[in-house]
Amino acid sequence: MDSEVSNGSGLGAEHITDLLVFGFLQSSGCTRQELEVLGRELPVQAYWEADLEDELQTDGSQASRSFNQGRIEPDSESQEEIIHNIARHLAQIGDEMDHNIQPTLVRQLAAQFMNGSLSEEDKRNCLAKALDEVKTAFPRDMENDKAMLIMTMLLAKKVASHAPSLLRDVFHTTVNFINQNLFSYVRNLVRNEMD
């Protein structure tokens, strides 16, 4: 697997999904307090939309920036901003698909995540089983990988909204699941936006 999305400097592959899922949860309205704590724990610096809005230039455009070992440096539209924009767009689509996830499924998945004896692999299997249950609700006109990515992050959002204390666990399980099952799709999505 490539460690970079592009030939130039950029995020390591393992951090792309972190930012994508974080941005999706942020754009989907997860509670800010839990997300702020999670954002500080990420190995890459995540930022809030409000942070970007504060950096308007005198001509009205937003300042572009990229993160380099914790330092903010000017750049053309940075890879982080591109991933954030993708996450925001996917969250908007997810809002339209939200009604396809039954509350009982969310409660069951949350209860499974609360089981402290489950391994990370067991949690990914629970997430996969929940995805199989909602697969019939995927829009017919949407690419399967895209629908699966959105539904995976939507399940994470709904579980975290149902039980905010599970945010960290559901976030990491979701990132691992996407990296194992959908990473080539995510990498191509980011590459296409960067071109």
Secondary structure by P-SEA (a helix, b strand, c coil): ccccccccccccccaaaaaaaaaaaaaacccaaaaaaaaaacccccccaaaaaaacccccbbbbbbbcccbbbbbcccaaaaaaaaaaaaaaaaaaacccccaaaaaaaaaaaacccccaaaaaaaaaaaaaaacccccccccaaaaaaaaaaaaaaaaaaacccaaaaaaaaaaaaaaaccaaaaaaaaaaaac
